Amino acid sequence: MRASRSACRKCGACCIAPSIVTALPGMPDGKPAGVRCVNLNADNLCRLFGRPERPAFCAGWRPTTEICGIGYEEAMCNIAALEKATAH
């Protein structure tokens, strides 16, 4: 089944729920799952968006209905479930 694309609501769930194992600006040891990225501003916008130092992991996220659901809470649950399913 192919994921259906949707417009990003800029809720910040993809900058909070997943872990990032590579270093990123302000977080040299990566980011644990459930921890707000230090590069996410108060409006839930990434300060690194469009910049070369933005991690490849982040640049690879694409909003889909299956992941983002209908809002922040559903997105957090969906991404947390993916995180758990893919944990080593």
Residue, then its C-alpha position, 0 to 999 in steps of 0.5 A: m500500500r502506498a502512503s498518501r501524501s499530505a501537507c505538513r501541518k507543522c505540528g512538530a511531532c516528527c521533531i519530537a517523537p523519533s530518535i535521531v542517532t546521528a549528531l545534529p546542531g545543538m545535540p552532538d549525541g543525537k536526540p532520544a525519542g520523545v525529546r523535543c529537538v533543540n532546533l524546533n522553535a516555539d512555533n514548531l518550525c525547524r530552524l535548520f529547514g532548508r539549511p545544509e546542516r539539517p540532518a538527512f534523517c530530518a530531510g527524509w521525513r515526508p508528511t503522509t496521512e498514515i503517519c501524520g493522521i489528523g493532528y499532533e496527538e495522532a502523529m505522536c502516537n503513530i511515530a512513537a509506534l514506528e519508533k518502537a517497532t524499529a528499535h534495536 
